[in-house]
Amino acid sequence: MFYKSLTSKLFLLFIISVPNVAQAWQFDYDRFSFKLNGYGTIGVLEPKDIKPDFVGDWRLRGQVNYAAASNHVLGLVYAIDAASVDEDKYIREVFGFWESSNFGRIEFGLTDSVARKLGVGLPDVGGLRVNDKPLFYKKIRPDGPVISDTTLTTGRSALRLNIVSLPTNFMQYGISFAGLTDNYDYAIDAGLKIRQPDGKVKTAFAFGASFMDKPNDYRTDAYTPVVNADWRAQVSAGMNIQYNSWIWGLTARLIYDENPIGPVSDGLAVGTGISYDLLKYSISLSYIFSDTGIWNRGVKDYIDNTIIGSFRYKYSENVDGWTSIGFTSDTPFVSAGIRVVF
């Protein structure tokens, strides 16, 4: 079968990766605290009838906090990851924040919008980054434009102000303002999350909306063309329901561009998934449907269906191994690797 050659490669990856386990590093001094954490993934992805390819993913995040008063914290965050480096950007996030136990949180800098941060993703136990610019599309380029991310996003390339409330009565909400970029005049995002974390059945519902004025050579989805239009509007919704060790998720994102120039990159993405945990073992099954070009009758829609099943075994608190089998863009594939979290 087309995945037989993975066995020897994964054994080598296991030998290399497992000894390199590290704990999250935190240092406290007086009113200051510094924390560094992240993860690293190495593996192999083999599409049918195509040579196996190396899969690498990682993220590093540092945060400095200063306790200015009993209920006020000032902080600074810097993060970098493989997805940002792939786009020749050496910053995933860099922003300052003020947090109050009476009010909520204010962030300013290069970071995700409130709609993105309050969103919910699909259950996934693999190592292919299903909820953020999936790695399988990096190795298996789709034949057309795919909206692979079902959570609303407006990127991290513009200066942004996020204002987020405290979780009150199981509800949290916020608003974002972004601008000072060559890719659009301004963007406004809003998000709402409603959670019920207690009881036998735990739930989370998320809603997001966004308006962007005059997008210009703008793109946040790695597998769609850049957009030039009068304006862009987005809405998203998602839910996660947990019952014992079962988690079911359902997410959707709708994008509309007004008077787009050039290739279309708006449309609809819907995803659903389920996962189950048993001691050190976890399994998940995810499905994503993408339909690009639904608003423009002058072009044919491009439809993509992606199905991924994943299995994970947790060797220790910091190290796990995963394997995934999937089908996307008419190409079946198998992938496996080792992940180290610190």
KEKOL-626589 format. One record per residue (C-alpha): residue in one letter; y, z, x. Coordinates in steps of 0.2 Angstrom, whole numbers. Last residue first. Layout:
REM KEKOL-626589
- A / Y / Z / X $
...
REM end
This chain:
REM KEKOL-626589
- F / 112 / 132 / 33 $
- V / 101 / 120 / 24 $
- V / 88 / 109 / 32 $
- R / 80 / 94 / 23 $
- I / 64 / 85 / 29 $
- G / 59 / 67 / 23 $
- A / 52 / 55 / 11 $
- S / 55 / 39 / 3 $
- V / 45 / 26 / -8 $
- F / 52 / 10 / -15 $
- P / 51 / -2 / -29 $
- T / 63 / -16 / -30 $
- D / 69 / -25 / -46 $
- S / 87 / -17 / -43 $
- T / 79 / 0 / -44 $
- F / 62 / 8 / -44 $
- G / 58 / 25 / -37 $
- I / 46 / 36 / -28 $
- S / 52 / 51 / -19 $
- T / 46 / 64 / -6 $
- W / 53 / 80 / -1 $
- G / 51 / 93 / 13 $
- D / 60 / 110 / 13 $
- V / 69 / 121 / 26 $
- N / 81 / 135 / 24 $
- E / 73 / 149 / 13 $
- S / 56 / 143 / 19 $
- Y / 43 / 129 / 18 $
- K / 50 / 123 / 1 $
- Y / 40 / 109 / -6 $
- R / 49 / 95 / -15 $
- F / 43 / 81 / -27 $
- S / 53 / 67 / -33 $
- G / 52 / 53 / -47 $
- I / 66 / 40 / -47 $
- I / 70 / 27 / -61 $
- T / 85 / 15 / -59 $
- N / 89 / 2 / -72 $
- D / 103 / -10 / -68 $
- I / 113 / -21 / -80 $
- Y / 126 / -34 / -74 $
- D / 135 / -41 / -89 $
- K / 139 / -59 / -90 $
- V / 158 / -64 / -88 $
- G / 171 / -70 / -100 $
- R / 167 / -57 / -113 $
- N / 175 / -43 / -102 $
- W / 173 / -26 / -110 $
- I / 154 / -24 / -105 $
- G / 157 / -29 / -87 $
- T / 145 / -17 / -79 $
- D / 130 / -9 / -87 $
- S / 122 / 5 / -78 $
- F / 106 / 15 / -84 $
- I / 101 / 30 / -73 $
- Y / 84 / 39 / -75 $
- S / 78 / 54 / -66 $
- L / 61 / 63 / -64 $
- S / 60 / 80 / -55 $
- I / 47 / 91 / -47 $
- S / 48 / 107 / -38 $
- Y / 35 / 118 / -28 $
- K / 38 / 134 / -19 $
- L / 35 / 145 / -34 $
- L / 34 / 133 / -49 $
- D / 50 / 123 / -53 $
- Y / 52 / 109 / -65 $
- S / 65 / 95 / -67 $
- I / 71 / 84 / -80 $
- G / 83 / 69 / -80 $
- T / 95 / 58 / -89 $
- G / 108 / 46 / -85 $
- V / 121 / 35 / -93 $
- A / 133 / 23 / -84 $
- L / 145 / 12 / -94 $
- G / 158 / -2 / -89 $
- D / 171 / -6 / -76 $
- S / 170 / -15 / -60 $
- V / 175 / -33 / -65 $
- P / 178 / -46 / -52 $
- G / 196 / -52 / -50 $
- I / 211 / -46 / -59 $
- P / 208 / -33 / -72 $
- N / 219 / -33 / -88 $
- E / 216 / -15 / -93 $
- D / 201 / -7 / -85 $
- Y / 189 / 4 / -95 $
- I / 176 / 16 / -88 $
- L / 163 / 26 / -98 $
- R / 153 / 40 / -90 $
- A / 137 / 48 / -97 $
- T / 126 / 63 / -92 $
- L / 110 / 71 / -99 $
- G / 101 / 85 / -90 $
- W / 85 / 95 / -93 $
- I / 79 / 110 / -83 $
- W / 62 / 118 / -84 $
- S / 58 / 134 / -75 $
- N / 62 / 146 / -90 $
- Y / 72 / 135 / -102 $
- Q / 87 / 127 / -94 $
- I / 99 / 115 / -103 $
- N / 111 / 104 / -93 $
- M / 124 / 94 / -102 $
- G / 136 / 80 / -98 $
- A / 151 / 70 / -104 $
- S / 163 / 58 / -96 $
- V / 179 / 48 / -100 $
- Q / 188 / 36 / -90 $
- A / 204 / 26 / -91 $
- R / 211 / 13 / -79 $
- W / 228 / 5 / -79 $
- D / 237 / -12 / -76 $
- A / 222 / -18 / -66 $
- N / 216 / -22 / -48 $
- V / 199 / -15 / -45 $
- V / 188 / -15 / -29 $
- P / 170 / -22 / -32 $
- T / 156 / -10 / -37 $
- Y / 143 / -2 / -26 $
- A / 152 / 12 / -17 $
- D / 160 / 19 / -33 $
- T / 177 / 25 / -28 $
- R / 186 / 9 / -27 $
- Y / 205 / 4 / -28 $
- D / 212 / -13 / -22 $
- N / 227 / -8 / -32 $
- P / 225 / 4 / -48 $
- K / 241 / 2 / -58 $
- D / 241 / 19 / -67 $
- M / 226 / 30 / -68 $
- F / 220 / 40 / -83 $
- S / 206 / 52 / -83 $
- A / 195 / 62 / -95 $
- G / 181 / 75 / -93 $
- F / 168 / 85 / -103 $
- A / 155 / 97 / -97 $
- F / 142 / 107 / -107 $
- A / 131 / 120 / -98 $
- T / 116 / 129 / -106 $
- K / 104 / 143 / -102 $
- V / 89 / 147 / -114 $
- K / 81 / 163 / -111 $
- G / 97 / 173 / -112 $
- D / 113 / 172 / -102 $
- P / 122 / 158 / -93 $
- Q / 130 / 150 / -108 $
- R / 142 / 138 / -101 $
- I / 157 / 127 / -108 $
- K / 165 / 116 / -95 $
- L / 181 / 107 / -98 $
- G / 190 / 94 / -87 $
- A / 207 / 85 / -86 $
- D / 212 / 71 / -74 $
- I / 229 / 63 / -71 $
- A / 231 / 48 / -59 $
- Y / 247 / 41 / -51 $
- D / 254 / 25 / -43 $
- Y / 237 / 18 / -37 $
- N / 228 / 13 / -21 $
- D / 243 / 14 / -9 $
- T / 243 / 33 / -11 $
- L / 256 / 47 / -14 $
- G / 248 / 52 / -31 $
- A / 236 / 64 / -39 $
- F / 238 / 77 / -54 $
- S / 223 / 87 / -60 $
- I / 220 / 98 / -75 $
- G / 209 / 113 / -79 $
- Y / 196 / 121 / -90 $
- Q / 183 / 135 / -90 $
- M / 173 / 142 / -105 $
- F / 160 / 155 / -106 $
- N / 172 / 167 / -114 $
- T / 184 / 165 / -100 $
- P / 179 / 156 / -83 $
- L / 196 / 157 / -74 $
- S / 207 / 143 / -76 $
- V / 209 / 128 / -64 $
- I / 225 / 119 / -58 $
- N / 221 / 105 / -46 $
- L / 235 / 96 / -36 $
- R / 230 / 80 / -27 $
- L / 236 / 70 / -12 $
- A / 226 / 54 / -13 $
- S / 210 / 48 / -5 $
- R / 198 / 60 / -13 $
- G / 191 / 49 / -27 $
- T / 194 / 47 / -45 $
- T / 177 / 53 / -51 $
- L / 169 / 55 / -68 $
- T / 150 / 60 / -67 $
- T / 137 / 46 / -70 $
- D / 138 / 40 / -52 $
- S / 128 / 24 / -50 $
- I / 141 / 11 / -58 $
- V / 132 / -4 / -51 $
- P / 140 / -21 / -47 $
- G / 127 / -35 / -44 $
- D / 111 / -39 / -34 $
- P / 109 / -21 / -28 $
- R / 109 / -17 / -10 $
- I / 93 / -8 / -5 $
- K / 96 / 4 / 9 $
- K / 113 / 10 / 4 $
- Y / 107 / 9 / -14 $
- F / 93 / 21 / -10 $
- L / 106 / 33 / -2 $
- P / 115 / 37 / -19 $
- K / 134 / 38 / -19 $
- D / 134 / 56 / -26 $
- N / 123 / 62 / -40 $
- V / 106 / 54 / -34 $
- R / 109 / 60 / -16 $
- L / 92 / 54 / -9 $
- G / 85 / 70 / -4 $
- G / 74 / 74 / -19 $
- V / 74 / 89 / -31 $
- D / 85 / 81 / -44 $
- P / 92 / 87 / -60 $
- L / 106 / 76 / -66 $
- G / 124 / 81 / -63 $
- V / 137 / 92 / -72 $
- G / 156 / 91 / -72 $
- L / 168 / 104 / -68 $
- K / 172 / 98 / -50 $
- R / 173 / 80 / -56 $
- A / 185 / 83 / -70 $
- V / 195 / 95 / -59 $
- S / 198 / 81 / -47 $
- D / 190 / 80 / -30 $
- T / 199 / 84 / -14 $
- L / 213 / 79 / -2 $
- G / 227 / 92 / -3 $
- F / 232 / 106 / -15 $
- E / 222 / 118 / -25 $
- I / 227 / 131 / -38 $
- R / 214 / 144 / -44 $
- G / 213 / 156 / -59 $
- F / 225 / 168 / -67 $
- N / 221 / 186 / -66 $
- S / 208 / 186 / -52 $
- S / 220 / 175 / -42 $
- E / 216 / 161 / -30 $
- W / 228 / 150 / -20 $
- F / 221 / 135 / -11 $
- G / 223 / 123 / 3 $
- F / 215 / 106 / 5 $
- V / 204 / 96 / 16 $
- E / 190 / 86 / 9 $
- R / 178 / 72 / 14 $
- I / 187 / 69 / 30 $
- Y / 182 / 58 / 44 $
- K / 184 / 42 / 34 $
- D / 176 / 26 / 41 $
- E / 167 / 23 / 24 $
- D / 150 / 28 / 31 $
- V / 159 / 43 / 38 $
- S / 164 / 49 / 20 $
- A / 146 / 47 / 14 $
- A / 138 / 56 / 29 $
- D / 149 / 72 / 27 $
- I / 165 / 81 / 32 $
- A / 173 / 96 / 24 $
- Y / 189 / 106 / 27 $
- V / 194 / 121 / 16 $
- L / 210 / 132 / 18 $
- G / 212 / 149 / 9 $
- L / 224 / 161 / 1 $
- V / 217 / 175 / -10 $
- H / 226 / 186 / -22 $
- N / 219 / 201 / -32 $
- S / 220 / 215 / -20 $
- A / 233 / 206 / -10 $
- A / 235 / 192 / 3 $
- A / 216 / 192 / 6 $
- Y / 215 / 177 / 18 $
- N / 201 / 165 / 17 $
- V / 195 / 151 / 29 $
- Q / 182 / 138 / 24 $
- G / 171 / 126 / 34 $
- R / 160 / 113 / 26 $
- L / 147 / 101 / 35 $
- R / 137 / 88 / 26 $
- W / 122 / 78 / 31 $
- D / 112 / 63 / 27 $
- G / 100 / 52 / 36 $
- V / 87 / 39 / 30 $
- F / 78 / 28 / 43 $
- D / 72 / 11 / 37 $
- P / 55 / 4 / 33 $
- K / 53 / -15 / 34 $
- I / 53 / -24 / 17 $
- D / 39 / -29 / 7 $
- K / 41 / -15 / -5 $
- P / 55 / -4 / 0 $
- E / 52 / 10 / 13 $
- L / 64 / 24 / 15 $
- V / 62 / 36 / 30 $
- G / 68 / 54 / 32 $
- I / 82 / 65 / 39 $
- T / 92 / 78 / 30 $
- G / 105 / 90 / 36 $
- Y / 114 / 104 / 26 $
- G / 130 / 113 / 26 $
- N / 139 / 130 / 30 $
- L / 153 / 138 / 39 $
- K / 162 / 153 / 33 $
- F / 178 / 162 / 40 $
- S / 185 / 178 / 33 $
- F / 202 / 186 / 36 $
- R / 209 / 202 / 29 $
- D / 203 / 213 / 43 $
- Y / 190 / 201 / 52 $
- D / 175 / 193 / 44 $
- F / 164 / 180 / 51 $
- Q / 151 / 170 / 42 $
- W / 138 / 158 / 48 $
- A / 126 / 150 / 36 $
- Q / 108 / 153 / 43 $
- A / 100 / 140 / 55 $
- V / 84 / 131 / 56 $
- N / 81 / 119 / 70 $
- P / 62 / 122 / 72 $
- V / 58 / 112 / 56 $
- S / 67 / 96 / 61 $
- I / 58 / 88 / 76 $
- I / 40 / 92 / 71 $
- F / 44 / 87 / 52 $
- L / 52 / 71 / 57 $
- L / 36 / 66 / 68 $
- F / 25 / 70 / 54 $
- L / 36 / 59 / 43 $
- K / 34 / 44 / 54 $
- S / 15 / 46 / 55 $
- T / 13 / 46 / 36 $
- L / 27 / 33 / 31 $
- S / 16 / 18 / 36 $
- K / 6 / 19 / 20 $
- Y / 21 / 16 / 9 $
- F / 18 / -3 / 5 $
- M / 0 / 0 / 0 $
REM end
